[in-house]
Amino acid sequence: MERKIIKTGDGSVTIHLSEWDEQYHSKHGAVQEAQHVFIKMGLEYWVGLNKEKNLAILEIGFGTGLNAFITFLEAQKLHLKVSYTGVEAYPVSAAEIKELNYAEMLSAQNQINSFQKMHEIPWNETADISENFLLEKQQKRFEEIEDINKYDLVFFDAFGARVQPELWTEGIFSKMFSAMKNNSVLVTYSAKGSVRRAMQTAGFIVERLPGPPGKREMLRALKN
């Protein structure tokens, strides 16, 4: 499948898959989308509900590492201790990683080594990116996730239901529900009615929220 690096609306780049006419992030702004969906509506929301400063995060679709990198930067600012698990079946290539401009766009050039380390550490091993940020990248299909009662927060960032509907089913969200602790949170950029219903059938309490630039709504799901 042909893959191209393209610039999005906020100046940050993403990877475009020509055959699917799909990309890893919003064409309206890769960084803007990540900050709104996963940080503002996910991480900051969880922090607002919890006095606890330690949390375990699961990302569905590690991809370019953008969500992990922004979470790492936020963890430094908010003094959080994060255990971050990113699941990805098809890792991004080293050549593509070199073209990603996220450290520059986030004014975090002083942390470029941390971003590079995220991509350089071996798959299926756990490594310290910093004293308060532990990363494990798991190379496997989402259907293979079997964790139970492990995560406080889930970033559900799979390719869209238009191209991979099998990743947005009740079965997948049931796996997410089982993997999450009580009083945990799942956020995703999707706002499709079929996705919301699949989440509800799996046991989640689901709310529609304002979406990032270029998208009217998104979903946040709670496991009580």
Sequence and secondary structure as in RCSB ss.txt:
>XXXX:A:sequence
MERKIIKTGDGSVTIHLSEWDEQYHSKHGAVQEAQHVFIKMGLEYWVGLNKEKNLAILEIGFGTGLNAFITFLEA
QKLHLKVSYTGVEAYPVSAAEIKELNYAEMLSAQNQINSFQKMHEIPWNETADISENFLLEKQQKRFEEIEDINK
YDLVFFDAFGARVQPELWTEGIFSKMFSAMKNNSVLVTYSAKGSVRRAMQTAGFIVERLPGPPGKREMLRALKN
>XXXX:A:secstr
  EEEEE TTS EEEEETTTTEESS TT HHHHHIIIIIIIIIHHHHHH    EEEEEEE  TTSHHHHHHHHHH
HHHT EEEEEEE SS   HHHHHT  HHHHTT GGGHHHHHHHHHS TTSEEEEETTEEEEEE S GGG    S 
EEEEEE  S TTT GGGSSHHHHHHHHHHEEEEEEEEES   HHHHHHHHHHT EEEEEE STT SEEEEEEE 
